[in-house]
Amino acid sequence: MNHRYINRIIRKHFGIFEHLDTYNLKTQAVKARFAAMLLCSEELGYSLHRIRRAYGRKSHSGVHHALRMARNLYETDKAFRLKLDAARGDVIKTKESFRQAKQRYNLHYRLRQKGVHVNTAERMISITPDQEELIRSTGQPRNLIDKHHYLIQYSLL
């Protein structure tokens, strides 16, 4: 997940129809940009320099000012707080879905490296009797199979 997903979520919650990396000085656009920078800092762990590059700022001190203003707005402005909390909830859900997708990808990669056929569309793993030990053993492949609800199909050939 990166700042572009946060921008999409912030634009949806703040009702902004333009990109957040522009120099629009309308109050609504500025507040939305502040909120996006705050979420990049807190949820994604972006540094000041990385946020500066993402939002086209000239120096990291502008980002520092934006983060300070966003925190102040969060404490004083109820409407801003509600929008930011809703956006943060969506960011957390999106991060979780990205994490699960990465886990599924890693599972597919590990199983394919061991010669196991994986049908991703049907979430089906086809194994031969000599590959059964790969699936039966406890460990990360077994946990991911259980967590992501894959079916195991035994094939004789």
N, C-alpha and C positions, 0 to 999 in steps of 0.2 A: 504494500500500500504506500502511496506517496501523496504529495501535496495536491495533485490534480483531483484525487477522489475527495479530499477534504474541501476543495474549492466547489466541487459539484454539490456536496451536501450543504455547505454554507449558503451557496446561492439559492438552493431550494428553500431553506429555512428563513433566510432574510429577504427573499423576494427580489433578488438581484438578477438581472438578465445579461449582464456584461461580465467580462473577465475581471478577476480581482487583482491582476497584476498591472492594471492601468493606473494612471495618476488622477483618477476621478476624485474630486474633493467634496462631493455631496455627502452629507452626514450619514445617510444610510449605507452608502458604499464604503465609507471610511470605517464605520463600525463593523461591517461584514469583513473587511480586510483585516481589521484588528483581531476579530474572532478567529479567522482562518489562521493567522500567524500564531495565536495562542494555542490552538489545537495542534498545529504542526510542532510547536515546542513541547507541549505536554504529552500528547498522545503518540507522536512519532519520534520524539526525542531529537528533533532537528536542532542543530547549533544555530547561533545567530547568523553566521556567515552563510550557512545553507539556506536559511529562510530568506536572507538578503538576496541571494541568487534567484530563488524561486519566485519572489515577488518583485523583482526589478528595483530594489532599493539601491541607493548609491553607497550607503555605509551601514555597518552593523548597528550603529547608534540609533538609526531610524527604526530598526527592528526592536531594539531595546525599549525605545520610547513607546512603540506600538504595544508591546507586551505589557508594559507598566500601565498604559491607558486602558487596555482590555481588562486587566485585573481590577482596576478602579471602577470601570463601568460595570463589571460583574457584581461588585459589592454594592453599588449605588443604584443602578438602573434595573428595575424588575423585568421589564420587557426584554432587555438584552440578556439578562440571566436566563429567562425561560427559553429564548431562542438558542442560546449557547448550550444549555443543558440538553435540549432536544437534539441539537446537532451532534453533541458529544456522544449521546446514546447511539445515534446512527453510525458514527465513526467506530465506536466499539463493536457494534454488530458487524460492520464491514471488515474490520480487522480480524474478527473471529472467523468469518467466512473465508478470508484469504488464508488464514492459518490452517483451516481444515482442508482447503484445496491444495495447499503445499504438502500437507501430510499425505493426502491421497496420491499426489504425484510421486512423492518419495516411496510410498508403498509400491506403486506400479514399477518404478525404476528398480527397486531392490528385487522384486519378484521376477521381473524380466531378465535381470542379470543372472538369476539362478535358473533360467530356462523355463519359467512358468508362464503360461499364456494367460493374459488378463484382458477380459472384455470390459472396457470402461463404460460403454453405453448401458449394459445390463448389470454392471457391477458383479461380474461372474469371474471366478478364478478356476481355470481348468488345470487339473494336475493328474499326473500318472501315479500309480501305486508307489513307485520308487521316490517320488517327490513328496509323499505324504508327511514325512518327518519335518519338512520345511514349514508346514502349516500347523502341525500338531504341537510343536514345541511352544513353550511360553516365550514371550519376548515381544519386541516391537511389532514384527509383522502380524503376530496373532492378535495383539491389542488393537492394531489399526483395522484388521479385518472385522473384529467384533464391533469396534466403534463406528465404522462407516457402513456396516451392514452388507458386507459382501457375501455372496453365496459361493460355495465350493462345489465344483462339478468334477467327479472322478471320471477319467477316460481310460480305456484299456489300451489305446494305441499311443 
